[in-house]
């Protein structure tokens, strides 16, 4: 009986650790999706949705391959705060926002 309890506790603990790890990886995908959709919605008509989505895809790949997920996550959160304050974006603002999200570039001050 005692051995079963220990095995069950270890399994539950292992599942919990796996779940926390999985959610931490999914967090980046979820936040990127929210910010990406907000940029698409607020971009001026005629601005290429494909260009926006491609930029996000490339930034995610760069962040993942260079182990800069936390930098990219911080930049996504900053972009989200900027997007909350505006109804629409000009093309130049979209370009700048996409450039600022690049995790391989130095942050502008």
ZAMARGU-4260 file (C-alpha; in steps of 0.2 Angstrom, whole numbers, plus 5000, padded with zeros to 4 digits):
<rodrens>
0) 5000/5000/5000 | 5014/5012/5005 | 5023/5008/4989 | 5008/5012/4978 | 5006/5029/4987
5) 5024/5034/4983 | 5022/5028/4965 | 5006/5038/4963 | 5014/5054/4971 | 5029/5053/4960
10) 5018/5051/4944 | 5007/5066/4950 | 5023/5076/4953 | 5030/5071/4936 | 5014/5076/4927
15) 5014/5092/4936 | 5032/5097/4931 | 5028/5092/4913 | 5012/5102/4913 | 5021/5118/4920
20) 5036/5115/4907 | 5023/5113/4893 | 5013/5129/4898 | 5029/5139/4899 | 5033/5134/4881
25) 5015/5137/4875 | 5015/5154/4883 | 5026/5162/4870 | 5015/5154/4856 | 4999/5161/4864
30) 5005/5179/4867 | 5013/5180/4849 | 4996/5174/4842 | 4987/5188/4852 | 4999/5202/4847
35) 5000/5196/4829 | 4981/5196/4827 | 4981/5214/4835 | 4994/5220/4822 | 4984/5213/4808
40) 4968/5221/4814 | 4976/5238/4817 | 4986/5238/4801 | 4980/5250/4788 | 4970/5243/4774
45) 4981/5237/4760 | 4995/5232/4771 | 5000/5215/4768 | 4993/5203/4781 | 5005/5189/4774
50) 5020/5201/4777 | 5015/5203/4795 | 5012/5185/4798 | 5028/5180/4790 | 5038/5193/4801
55) 5030/5185/4816 | 5035/5168/4810 | 5053/5173/4807 | 5055/5181/4823 | 5048/5166/4832
60) 5060/5155/4823 | 5075/5167/4827 | 5070/5167/4845 | 5068/5149/4846 | 5084/5144/4837
65) 5095/5157/4846 | 5087/5153/4863 | 5081/5171/4865 | 5063/5166/4869 | 5063/5177/4885
70) 5069/5192/4875 | 5056/5189/4862 | 5042/5187/4875 | 5047/5204/4883 | 5046/5212/4866
75) 5029/5205/4863 | 5023/5211/4879 | 5030/5228/4876 | 5021/5228/4859 | 5005/5223/4867
80) 5005/5238/4878 | 5009/5249/4863 | 4994/5242/4854 | 4982/5244/4868 | 4984/5263/4866
85) 4980/5265/4847 | 4965/5261/4837 | 4974/5260/4820 | 4992/5260/4814 | 5001/5268/4800
90) 5011/5258/4788 | 5027/5265/4795 | 5021/5261/4813 | 5018/5243/4808 | 5035/5242/4800
95) 5043/5249/4816 | 5034/5237/4827 | 5039/5222/4817 | 5057/5228/4817 | 5057/5231/4836
100) 5050/5213/4839 | 5066/5205/4831 | 5074/5196/4845 | 5091/5196/4837 | 5092/5215/4836
105) 5097/5227/4850 | 5083/5235/4859 | 5081/5254/4854 | 5082/5266/4869
</rodrens>
